[in-house]
């Protein structure tokens, strides 16, 4: 009887282990940026928090730097459930719907407090639009404020005329045209070569990107214009999310809320640290002159007004909610 009992217990244990193994889930998560980027560091902590909270029932394997899926393809890869979860730059979707570019409207939200309010005002609309594509928003994190880099000293709007500007989204292309500049599409890895060959002479991007691309090798001036604070958004395929046990769903949402809070604080620190890197490497870092700032803001108002027309009721709802905050 003793031997039979031991065998029965062993069989029961094996059955339980098999059931636990069957319930375990592994998600592959593509992200666009390198391991050293604060966004990627935050994502990895999010993945760790999920695994801990679910006792290993859900593991998220982070594939950084576009190694699994290239950045422009991540959103559609999540939508089609090729991967269940991923991170992408929200304003990349502006051509699909103008509303997705709200965080890149020039001089609408120019500091972290304003950017956070804009995210709260726009999140319900953006969530609704992405839900139609079978995507659930988990969290979003802002980049540092976008500044203006130039090979030449600029003090007025007239100094911008004819300058070739690296423009990474449709709204930035519009800004360049409004300022009399020439927009040119250049991806981050190609920035140094684009400046070296004269393809561009100026760019608007964060201190983080400026430092990672070693902007001091090809430009001398950085103006802290704080034009906008664009965001990365982390989404999950709704079908994949709903297939999880309720406890795992709750763990994912709790970890996402923590990642959002942590990510915004990391972004603030990144702004200070990476701006100092620019200074330490000999760049001339300054605030824009009142004349230059006025030229940027004037162009920003034109672009925002046009955005509202294109975005319709959704765009108006976002601006109304934001202006009431």
N, C-alpha and C positions, 0 to 999 in steps of 0.2 A: 504494500500500500504506500509505503514511504517513497519508493521509486516512482510509482505512478503519480503520486502527488507532486513530486519534483518535476516530472515531465509536464504535468498540466500547468504548473506555475511557469515553467520555461516557455511553454507555448503561448500562455496568456501574455507574458512579457514581450515575446516576439511580436505578437499581434498588436499590442499597444505601440511598440516601437514602429512597426510598419505603418500604423495609422497616423502616427505623428509625422513620419517621414512623408507620407502621402499628402499631408496637409501643408507641408512647408512649400513656400513659393519663392522663386527668385525672379527679380525684375532687372532687366538691363536698362540702364539710363544713360543716354547720350547727352553730353554737354559740349558747348562750343569752345570753352576756354581751357588754358593750360592749368596744370595742377597748382602752380604758384598763385594763380589768380584768386582773389578773395571770394568771388562767386563760387568757384570750384571747391575751395576749402569749406565754405558754408554748406554746399550740397553734400559733400562727404560726411559732414557732421550730421546733417539731416538723415542720411542713409544709416548712419551708425545708431542714431536715436530710434529709428524705426525698428531696426533689428533687435535692439535691446528691449524696447517696449513690447515687442511681439514674441520675445523669448526665442528668436530665430525662426519664427514661422514665416516671416517675410524678410528676405534679404534683397537689398538694392545694390547692384553692381554698377558703379559709376565709370563710364567710359569718357574720359576728358579729351579736350582739344580736337573734337570732331573725328576721333579715331574710329568710332562705330558708325555714326551718321553725320554727314556734313551739315553745317549750321543751317543753310537755307532749306534743308530737307527734313529737319527734326520735327517741325509741327505736323507735317503730313504723315510722317512715320508713326507718330503717336495716334493720329486720327485713324489710320488704317490698322492700328494695333500691331504693326511690325515690332514696335517696342511699346511697353505699357506706360512709360513715363519719360519725360525729358525736359530740357531747359532751352529757351530761345529768347532772342531779343524781340520784345513786343512790337516795336515799330517796323520790324521787317514785314509785318502783315498789312501795312498801310495801303498798299495797292488793292488788297482784298476789300478793305473798308476803311475810310478815313478815320473812324473812331479809334482804331488801333494805334494811330499816331499821336494821340492826345498828349502823351508825355514828352513828345519832341516838338511841341509848338514853341517857337522861340519866345522867351521872356514871359511866358504865362505863369510858370512856377519856377522860381529861380533860387530857392534854398530848400533844405530838407523838410522843414515844417510845411512849406507850401506844396512840395512834391508829395508828401504824405497825405495831405488833404485832397490833392488832386486824385491820388490813387483811391481814396475812400469814395470820392464822388464818382469816379469812372468805373470802379470795380463791378458794381451790379450790371452795368451795360455790357462791359467786356465779358463778364462771365456768361451772360445770356447769349452773346454772339458766339462764343467758343463752345457753349453747350450744344449749339446747333451743328457743330462739327464733331460732336462726341468727345469733347475735351472738358475736363473739370479743372478749374484753377485751384492750385494748392497754395501758392504764395508768390510774391513778387518782391524783388529787391532793386533799389535804385543804384545806378552808377553815380560816381561823383559828378558835380556840376560840370557842364561842358564849357571849355575855354577856347580861346582863339590863338592858334599858333601861326607865326608868319616868319618868312625869311627877311622881311623888311619891316621897319618901324612904321606903324600906322597910328594916326591920331585923329583922323576925320573919316567920314563916310567916303569922301572923294578919294582917299588913299586906297580904297578897296576896289575901285573901278578897274576892271580888266584882269584882276588877280585870279589865277586858277585855283579853285577851292576843291579839296577832296570832300565829296558829299556821299554819305553812306546810306541815306534813305531819301524818299521822295520829298519830304518836307524840307530837308536840308538843301536839296536841289532848288526848290522854290526860293528859299532864303538867299541862296547865292545869286539867283537871277534878279531878285528884288533889289539886291545891293549892287547890281552891276558887275558881279563876279562871274566866272566861268566854272560851272560845276563839272566835276570829273569823278566817276565811280572808281574807287581804289579800295581794295580789301586791306585789312590790318597788316598781314605779312608783307604786302607790297609797298607799304608807305615809304620806307627809306629809298627804295629804287625810284619811286614816282617823283620824289623831291630831287634826287640826284640827276634825273634825266630831264627835269623841267616840266614834267607832266602836271605837277601841281606846285604851288608856291605857298599855300596856306591850308590849314585844316581846322576844324572845330571838333574837339574830342576832350576826353577827361584827362586829368593829371595822371591817372593810372595808365591809360593807353600811351600817353606821351612818354612816361617813364619806361614802360615795357618796350617801346619801339626806339628808345634812346633818341628822342627828338632833338637833343642838343647836337647831334651829329649832322643835322640838316636844316634846322631852323634856329634862330637866335632869340626870338621874342615870344613870350607867352602872356596873353592878356586874360585875367580872371574875370571874364564877362558873365559867368554863371548863366549861360543862355537857357539851359534846360537840364533836367535830370531824367534821362531815359531809364527804362527798367528792363530787367530780364524777368521772364515769367516761367514758373515751373508748373507743368500741367500733367494730368494723368488721363489715360483713356477711360471713359466712364464705364464701359463694359468690364474692363479689367478691375477697376476699383470696386464696382458693385459685386464682383465675383468673390471678393475677400470676405472673410468672416467679419461680423460687425465689430468685434474687438480690434481686429487689425485695421479696419477703416478708421476707427476712433484714434488708434495709435498714429496713423499716417497724418490725420488732421491736426492732432496735438503737436506732432513733430514739425509739421509745416508752419503752424503758428509761431513756434519757437524759432524756426529758421528765418521767418520773416523779420521778427524783432531783432534777432542777432545779426542778420544780414545788413539791415539799415545802419546799425551801430558800426559794423565793420566798414561800411562804405564811408561813413563820416571820418573814421580814423584813416582810411585809405587816402582821402582827400588831403589831409594834413601831411601825412608821411610822403606821398608821392609829389606834392607840390614842393616840399623841401628837397626832394631828389633833383627836381628841375633846377632849383637854385644852386644846389651843391655842384651841379655839373656845368655851371657858368651861364645858364640862360637868364635873360633879362625878364623877370617876372613882375608884373605890375597890374594895377586896375586900369580899365579903359578910361580914356579922357571922357568928360561929359559929352563932347561932340560925337565921339565914336559910339558911346553907349546910346545916345539919342538916335543915331542912324540905325543901329541894330534894333532898338525897340520899335521904331517906326515901321521897319520892315516886318517885325514880328506881329504887329497889330493887323497889317494887311493880310498876312498869312492866316492868322487866327480867324479873321472875318470870312475868308475864303473857305477855311476848314468847316466853319459852322454851316455855310451854304451847302457844301458837299455832304457833310455828315447828317444833315437834316435833323429830325426830332431827337435822335439819340445824342448828337453833338450838343444841341441846345440844352437837353436835360442835364448833361454832364456839367456844362458851364454854369447853368443856373444853380445846381447843387453846390458846385465849387465856390461860387461867389457868395453863397449864404453861410459858408463855414467861417 
